[in-house]
């Protein structure tokens, strides 16, 4: 079941004794109607269509989850809040997280399972589009980001 105290998604910001501690993503920064979760995407290996037109699939054991969203128009201060959370996740000392590779652990609500799951994922490139400068502050158009399971 969904638990408001855990939110939809949280980033691991600490690791000790084999356990992660998580910090929720601030959903106030997000355009709510842009949040998309695609849990447990099946992966095929060497699937083909036979001579009679039937698809023959070889579904791999490991599936991948993708979680993505857009911010609303954000100030540099709000964007810094989001990026600082990513940086905390990249800095977790577990041998897997990495700023250079943009790898981090997240806990997310898995709609297929109707429960929470975790994944080691990466954040693909993000494009930052400036909207304006107002009263000495930068503002950005909505920023799209994603977490894609490895």
Rosetta blueprint (number, residue, H / E / L):
1 X L
2 X L
3 X L
4 X L
5 X L
6 X L
7 X L
8 X L
9 X E
10 X E
11 X E
12 X E
13 X E
14 X E
15 X E
16 X E
17 X L
18 X L
19 X E
20 X E
21 X E
22 X E
23 X E
24 X E
25 X L
26 X L
27 X H
28 X H
29 X H
30 X E
31 X L
32 X H
33 X H
34 X H
35 X L
36 X E
37 X E
38 X E
39 X E
40 X E
41 X E
42 X L
43 X L
44 X E
45 X L
46 X L
47 X L
48 X E
49 X E
50 X L
51 X L
52 X L
53 X L
54 X L
55 X E
56 X E
57 X L
58 X L
59 X E
60 X L
61 X L
62 X L
63 X L
64 X E
65 X E
66 X E
67 X E
68 X E
69 X E
70 X E
71 X E
72 X L
73 X L
74 X E
75 X E
76 X H
77 X H
78 X H
79 X H
80 X H
81 X H
82 X H
83 X H
84 X H
85 X H
86 X H
87 X H
88 X H
89 X H
90 X H
91 X L
92 X L
93 X L
94 X L
95 X L
96 X L
97 X L
98 X E
99 X L
100 X L
101 X L
102 X L
103 X E
104 X E
105 X E
106 X E
107 X E
108 X E
109 X E
110 X E
111 X L
112 X L
113 X L
114 X L
115 X E
116 X E
117 X E
118 X E
119 X E
120 X E
121 X E
122 X E
123 X L
124 X L
125 X L
126 X L
127 X L
128 X L
129 X L
130 X E
131 X E
132 X E
133 X E
134 X E
135 X L
136 X L
137 X E
138 X E
139 X E
140 X E
141 X L
142 X L
143 X L
144 X E
145 X E
146 X E
147 X E
148 X E
149 X E
150 X L
